Every structure is written in structure tokens, then in C-alpha cells.
Amino acid sequence: MDANKPIVTLIKMTTRVPSFFLSLFLFKAFFSFAALASQAQSNNADIPKELVVAARGMPEIWAEQVGKQSCDRYKLPEQHDLTRGFYESLIACRALKAAGIDTRFKFIAPPSHARAIRMVEEGKVDLLSESAWLSDSNPELVYISDAVVREGRFVKGLYALKGHPILASETPEQDYKNYRAITVEFWHHDKQALKSITDNIVYTAQHNRAHEMLLAGRADYTLYKFAEQENLETNVEGVPVLPVQGIKVALPGSRHFLVNAQKPYADNLTKALNKGLMILREEQDIEDFLGVSPTAVEDWILLNP
């Protein structure tokens, strides 16, 4: 037996081992790359064809307005003053369509907005399509979309009863200080906006009490979203009110869609919403569409710039 044969065999083995591991590494790298490429190509494939969505009062309104037609084909009626929740749900649906996601909304109607947020946090629905303030959103429990309503773009008017002297003021940007505002105690953003322009504020625990306070003369005006009517008239619990002409206030903060973080498609759904919002924003002023920053009051004096 050749005495040098074991040495030759050992040399051959040591040269083969690195080649084996190199081949194994390349094999794994190839299939990892292929898997990543496949995942990238089907990034939204796992978003279901039907999403369970929370928004107050939406099942009836959506069925009446949109029905079975695709939301991107729906046209608003000429005379419309629908809820902001409907407009926002329409934006959420159209954003997903714009991002190439073909899905339907199955609406659940929670009793309150706070309950709707909890339903998303507890994993009971896929999406909150009635936007929430960023300050009310818990990033540890939900995925948060890009801003639907951007910082400073949610403006409200100072609404008073018809015939109130504040409506006839020629210098409303000064005269409003002589009157008393009213808002709901737990509407923190309205409260903060009012506090930035006046100290003369009274609070109520319930929204439906505001009109009673106005009628009783215990308050003069309240903050309200500008209406779609030509004269911007709206009503507070059935009582017609008009905005003080020429002035407005901006609510602090931004508003966002919330996504159930417990779903395996949560990340993809959030990315699709963000992509769609970006596309829609290139085509239209979303805040104007939602009625929170209408072009009709674009040139009005902002009391809290």
C-alpha cells in the first residue's frame, strides 16, 4: 500500500469540503431570491376579496348610495350632504382600487367612533374607513395609513343661529371675541381649536345639548364642518345654523385609516391604501372632497394660523 495515499485522500477531501458548502450556499441563495421575487410579484395577493370594515351608520348609506356597483364608478348626486364617514369610506375604497386591489367592503356599524377604533384594535374588523385622529391611534395595536386629512387641513366654521347679530358683523375676525362658544367636553380637537382663539367657552357633555344652549342664549356659536349647501347652511339637531362669514379655525392634528395589525395581510393592506391615497391626491384635493377644507372658504381668514 502506498504510504502517501492517505495524505492524497485527505488533500482531496479538504478541497471538496469548501466546494460543497459553496454549492449549498448558492443553492439556498438562489431559492431565497426566487422566493423574494415571487413575494414581490404577489405582494397584494393575500388581501381578501371582501374586507370587514367599521364605520358608523355605513351599512345602510353604502347600500343606498353605492349598492353593488364598483365604488370607483359611483357618482355623487348633484345635491348631497352625506356624512363625512361616507366620503372617507369612498376614499378608502377608491384608494384600494387605484392601487390595483379588487375588494369589496362589508360594513359593520359600531355604536360610536370610539367603539369602532376598539374593534380594529381588538382584531374584530379589518379596517376603520371612518378616519381617526392620529392622537387616538395606538401604533402598537394597529397599522396607521398615511394622512387622509393632513395637519391643518381640517377647518370648521363658527356657526350661529339664523338672525344672530354675529352673522351681520362687518369685522367678524374681531367681533367673535365678544360672544360665547360652545363645544362638547370630550371633543378634544374642537376644544383645543377654540382655546387657541378665545377663553369664552362653555362645555356640554352631549352633542345634542349644544342646540339647546344656543336656543336658550347660553352660547352664541359652535364649531361645525362646512356644509355642502351653497350658503353653507347646516343644522345642529334640526336647528338651522349659518357660519360667520369670512372666518374659520383649523383643528390640530391629522386623520388616518386604521388597519387591523393582527391580520397577515395588514402590512400589504396599509401599503395599498398609502399607494392609492398618493394616486388619488394627484387627481383631486381629498380634503376638499371630504368637505373638511372646501375651496369655498379657501380665502377666509384663519383665526389660528
C-alpha positions in Angstrom: 0.0 0.0 0.0 1.2 3.4 -1.0 2.2 5.3 2.2 1.3 8.6 0.6 -2.2 7.6 -0.3 -3.9 8.8 2.9 -2.3 12.2 2.6 -3.5 12.5 -1.0 -7.0 11.4 0.0 -7.0 14.0 2.9 -6.0 16.7 0.4 -8.8 15.8 -2.0 -11.3 15.8 0.9 -10.2 19.3 2.1 -10.5 20.7 -1.4 -14.0 19.2 -1.8 -15.5 20.4 1.5 -15.4 24.1 0.6 -16.8 23.4 -2.8 -19.7 21.5 -1.1 -20.6 24.4 1.2 -20.2 26.9 -1.6 -22.7 24.9 -3.7 -25.1 24.7 -0.7 -24.8 28.4 -0.1 -25.5 29.3 -3.7 -28.4 26.8 -3.8 -30.1 28.4 -0.8 -29.4 31.9 -2.0 -31.0 31.1 -5.4 -34.2 29.8 -3.8 -34.3 32.7 -1.3 -34.0 35.2 -4.1 -36.7 33.3 -6.0 -39.0 33.4 -3.0 -38.4 37.1 -2.5 -39.1 37.8 -6.2 -42.3 35.7 -6.0 -43.4 37.5 -2.9 -42.8 40.9 -4.5 -44.8 39.9 -7.6 -47.7 38.8 -5.4 -47.3 41.5 -2.8 -51.1 42.0 -2.5 -52.3 38.6 -3.4 -53.2 37.8 0.2 -55.6 40.7 0.6 -59.1 39.1 0.7 -61.8 39.8 -1.8 -64.0 41.1 1.0 -62.9 43.3 3.9 -64.8 43.7 7.1 -64.9 47.5 7.7 -66.1 49.5 10.6 -67.9 52.9 10.1 -70.9 54.4 11.9 -74.2 54.1 10.1 -72.5 52.9 7.0 -74.3 49.7 6.0 -77.5 51.5 5.1 -75.9 54.5 3.5 -73.4 52.5 1.4 -76.2 50.1 0.3 -78.4 53.0 -0.7 -75.7 55.1 -2.5 -73.2 52.6 -3.9 -75.0 49.3 -3.8 -73.4 46.6 -5.9 -71.6 48.9 -8.3 -67.8 49.4 -8.1 -67.0 52.3 -5.8 -64.7 53.9 -8.4 -67.7 54.2 -10.8 -70.1 55.7 -8.3 -71.0 59.4 -8.8 -72.2 61.6 -6.1 -75.7 63.0 -6.6 -75.9 66.7 -7.5 -77.5 67.7 -4.2 -75.6 65.8 -1.5 -74.7 66.4 2.1 -73.8 62.9 3.2 -71.8 62.0 6.3 -68.0 62.5 6.4 -67.8 58.8 7.2 -69.4 58.0 3.8 -67.0 60.3 1.9 -64.0 58.8 3.8 -65.2 55.2 3.2 -65.5 56.1 -0.5 -61.9 57.4 -0.5 -60.7 54.2 1.2 -62.4 52.0 -1.3 -61.2 54.1 -4.3 -57.7 54.2 -2.9 -57.5 50.4 -2.9 -59.0 50.3 -6.4 -56.4 52.8 -7.6 -53.7 50.6 -6.1 -55.0 47.6 -8.1 -56.8 45.9 -5.3 -60.2 44.4 -6.2 -62.0 44.0 -2.9 -65.5 44.7 -1.5 -66.4 46.3 1.8 -68.7 44.5 4.3 -69.6 47.2 6.8 -70.1 46.8 10.5 -71.8 49.7 12.2 -70.5 50.3 15.7 -72.5 52.5 18.1 -69.7 55.1 18.4 -66.5 56.2 16.8 -64.6 55.2 20.0 -66.1 51.7 19.7 -65.1 51.5 16.0 -61.5 52.2 16.9 -61.6 49.5 19.6 -63.0 47.0 17.1 -59.9 47.5 15.0 -57.5 47.3 17.9 -59.2 44.1 19.2 -58.9 42.4 15.7 -62.7 42.3 15.1 -62.6 44.1 11.8 -60.1 44.6 9.0 -60.2 48.3 8.6 -61.6 51.6 10.0 -62.7 53.5 7.0 -64.0 56.5 9.0 -60.7 58.2 9.7 -59.3 58.6 13.2 -57.1 61.3 14.7 -53.5 60.3 14.9 -53.6 61.1 18.7 -56.4 58.5 19.1 -54.5 55.8 17.3 -52.3 53.2 19.1 -49.4 52.1 16.8 -48.8 49.1 19.0 -52.2 47.7 18.2 -53.0 48.9 14.6 -51.3 49.8 11.4 -51.8 53.5 10.5 -52.2 54.8 7.0 -50.7 58.0 5.6 -52.8 61.0 6.4 -56.2 61.2 4.8 -56.7 64.6 6.3 -53.3 66.4 6.6 -52.2 68.6 9.5 -54.0 71.9 9.5 -56.4 71.0 6.6 -59.5 70.2 8.8 -61.2 73.5 9.1 -64.5 74.4 10.7 -66.8 77.4 10.7 -68.2 79.4 13.6 -71.9 78.5 13.2 -74.7 80.6 14.9 -78.5 80.6 14.8 -80.1 82.5 11.9 -80.6 86.1 12.9 -77.8 86.2 15.5 -76.0 89.6 15.4 -72.6 87.9 14.9 -73.7 86.9 11.4 -74.1 90.6 10.5 -70.7 91.7 11.7 -68.5 93.6 9.3 -65.4 92.7 11.3 -66.1 89.2 12.4 -62.4 88.4 12.9 -62.5 90.8 15.9 -66.2 90.7 17.0 -66.4 86.9 17.6 -64.4 87.5 20.8 -67.5 89.3 22.2 -69.5 86.1 22.0 -69.5 82.8 23.8 -68.6 79.5 22.1 -69.9 76.0 23.0 -68.5 72.6 22.3 -68.6 69.1 23.6 -66.3 68.4 26.6 -64.7 65.3 25.1 -64.2 66.7 21.6 -60.6 67.4 22.3 -59.6 68.8 18.9 -62.5 71.2 18.7 -61.8 72.2 22.3 -58.1 72.8 21.5 -59.0 74.9 18.4 -61.5 77.0 20.4 -59.0 77.6 23.2 -56.5 78.9 20.6 -58.8 81.7 19.7 -60.9 82.5 22.8 -61.3 81.9 26.6 -65.1 82.5 26.4 -66.2 78.8 26.1 -68.9 76.7 27.7 -69.0 72.9 27.5 -71.7 70.3 27.2 -71.4 66.6 27.9 -73.6 65.7 24.9 -73.7 66.9 21.3 -77.5 67.1 21.3 -77.4 69.6 24.1 -75.5 72.2 22.0 -78.6 73.4 20.1 -80.5 73.8 23.4 -77.7 76.0 24.7 -77.8 78.1 21.5 -81.6 78.4 21.6 -81.5 79.3 25.3 -78.9 82.1 24.6 -76.4 80.5 26.9 -74.0 80.2 24.0 -73.7 82.1 20.7 -71.8 79.8 18.3 -70.3 76.4 17.9 -67.7 74.9 15.6 -69.2 72.9 12.7 -67.9 71.3 9.5 -68.8 73.5 6.5 -71.9 72.1 4.8 -72.2 71.4 1.0 -75.1 73.8 0.5 -74.3 77.0 -1.5 -74.8 79.2 1.5 -73.1 76.7 3.8 -76.2 76.3 5.9 -76.5 73.2 8.1 -78.3 72.2 11.2 -77.5 71.3 14.8 -80.0 68.6 15.9 -82.6 70.0 13.4 -81.9 73.7 14.3 -80.7 75.6 11.2 -77.4 77.5 11.6 -75.1 79.6 9.4 -71.4 80.2 9.5 -70.0 83.6 10.4 -68.8 84.9 7.0 -65.1 85.3 6.4 -63.5 83.4 9.3 -62.6 79.8 10.1 -60.5 77.7 12.5 -58.2 74.8 11.9 -58.4 71.7 14.1 -55.0 70.4 15.2 -53.7 67.0 14.1 -54.1 64.7 11.1 -56.6 61.9 10.5 -55.8 58.4 9.2 -57.3 55.0 8.3 -56.6 52.2 10.8 -55.8 48.6 9.8 -56.1 45.5 12.0 -52.5 44.6 12.8 -53.4 41.0 13.6 -54.2 40.1 10.0 -51.4 38.5 7.9 -52.2 41.0 5.2 -52.1 44.1 7.4 -48.8 45.4 6.0 -49.9 44.8 2.4 -53.3 46.4 3.0 -51.7 49.5 4.6 -49.2 49.8 1.7 -52.0 49.5 -0.8 -54.0 52.3 1.0 -51.0 54.5 1.0 -50.3 53.9 -2.7 -53.9 54.6 -3.6 -54.0 57.8 -1.5 -51.0 59.1 -3.3 -52.6 58.4 -6.6 -55.9 60.0 -5.7 -54.2 63.0 -4.2 -52.5 63.7 -7.6 -56.0 63.7 -9.2 -58.0 65.7 -6.6 -57.9 67.6 -3.3 -59.0 64.9 -0.9 -59.7 67.4 1.9 -61.9 69.4 -0.4 -63.8 66.3 -1.4 -64.3 65.3 2.2 -65.7 68.8 2.9 -63.1 69.4 5.7 -61.3 72.1 3.7 -63.7 73.3 1.0 -62.5 75.6 -1.7 -65.5 77.9 -1.0 -63.8 79.1 2.2 -60.2 78.9 0.9 -59.7 82.7 1.2 -61.4 83.1 4.6 -59.3 84.3 7.5 -57.8 81.5 9.5 -58.1 82.6 13.2 -55.5 80.2 14.4 -52.8 80.0 11.8 
